[in-house]
């Protein structure tokens, strides 16, 4: 199991909740912000295709491909995923066409969970992001298992969201059984 932590802040609400979900579960957690991931120029419709990018993406990609269950964890930034998470997913366009990888075939083998944290007033503002993840996973054939939206802005504020903590405990028990 791999937890992809998309926050630009370490030890924030997103990471707090992921720790609760994965407590006692064999897993790997990765801060996407620890990797330099450059955006790409979309060249999929040109004869030369995508240009190689000199960054850390492939190191992260290899970790990603080694796991069958992925938790995509991101704070809600301006009603969407974090820039770190978006850059990671945007690069899939390049690797769907990279002959070194059977990327879409590999994605078809993965199960996806989504954790979104942010805002104190309503979880409704995160629903478009949940839907965006569903469309992304449908497009690449990943199995979208479940999602969680938690409230919290200031560090550890999510620790007061009883619904999120209850769901985190439920996921934890399910992951321990698997």
N, C-alpha and C positions, 0 to 999 in steps of 0.2 A: 504494500500500500504506500502511495506517495501523496503527501500533502504539499501542494504548490501554494506557497504563501505569497500573495500578490501585493501586500501592503508595503508602503514605503517606510512605515514605522515598525520597528521591531518591538516585540513585547507589548503590542497594542491589543485591541479588542479581538481582532481577527485571529491572531496567534493564540490568545487566551482561550478562545472557544475551541480552536483546533486541538490544543493541548487537552482540553476536557474530553473531546471526542475520542482522542487516540491514547488516552492514559491506559497503560498496560497492554497496548496493542503493538505488535511488531510493525514498524513503519519507518519511512524516511520522510523528513520534513525539509523542504528547500525554500529558501527565501529567493524569489526571482530577482530581487534587488541586489543580491550578491553577484549577479552575472551581468556583464555588459552585453546588452542585446540592442543592436541598432535596428531602426526601422529599415524597411526595404523599399526600393522603387518597384512598382508593379510592372514587370516586363513579361508577363505570361503570354501576351499576344504578339510578342516580337520574335523574330527569327532567332536571335541570340539567347532568348530566355533570361532567366534571372542571373544576375552577376553574383559571384562569390562574395560573401561578407566576412570580413575579418573581425570576429567578436567571439563571445563565449557561448553562443547559442547551441552549437552542437554538443558541448559538454552537458548542458542542461537537457537537451533532447535525448541523449543516451540514457540519462537517469530516468527520464519520462518513459522511454520505451521499455525499460526493464520492469515496469510495474503494470499490473493488470487493473488495479483499483486506484483511481485518482480523485483526490479532493481538491477542487479548485476553490481557493479561499481568497476573498477579496473584500476590502471595504467598499462601500458605495461612495464613489467619488463623482460628484456632479451627475448623479442618477445613472451611472454606468460603472463598469469595472475599472480597476486602477490602470494607469498607463503601463505599468510593468506587466500586468496580466494581458493587456491588449496587445502589446508588442510581442509577447510570447505566442499568442494565438495567431496574430497577423502573419507571423513567419511560417505558419502551416501552409500558406499559399505557395511558398517557395518549395517546401519539402514534399508537398503533394506531387510535384513535378520532378523531384530529384530522383534519378534512376538508381542511386545507391541505396535507397530505402523503398520498401513497400509500405509507405507511410499510411495510406488509407486502410490497407489490409491490417496493419498493426493497430490502428485506431479502432477498427471494428471489434477487436478482442478486449477492449477496455470498458470498464464500468466507471461512470462519472457521478460524483456527488458535488454539490455546490454549497458553499457557506458564504453568505453576504452579511456584513455587519455595518451598521451606521444608523444615523438618525434616531431621534428619540420620540418622534411623534407618531409615525405610522409605518408599518411594513409595506403598505401599498406602493410607496415610492420605489421600492426595490423590485416589484413584480416585472416591470419591463426588462430588467437585467436578467431575471430568472428566465424569462421567455427568450431573450437573446441567447443565453447558454443553450436552451433547448434547441433552437434553430441551428446553432453551431454543431451541437452533438448529432442532430439528425442529419445534417449535411455530410458529416464525415463517418457516420454509422456507429458512433459510440452509444452505448446503452446509458441513458440518463436515469439513474436510480432514484435520487431524492435531492431535495434542497432544504436549506435552512436560512431564514432571515432573522437576524438578531439585532436588537437595539443597543446602541452604545456609541458614544462619541469620544468622551474623555477616557484615558486609559483605565481599564478594568471596569468601566461602567456596564459592560455587557454582563458582568457577574450578578447584576440585579434583574436581568431578564429571565424570569422563571420559566417561561415557555421555551426559550432557546436552551436553557440549561437542562430542562426535561428531555428535549429532543436530543441534545448532545449525549445524555446518559443512555437514551434508547439506542442511538447509533453505536455508542461504545459497546454496549452489550451485544448488539448484532455483529459488530466487527470481531469481538472476542470469540463468538461462536463459530465464525467462518474459518 
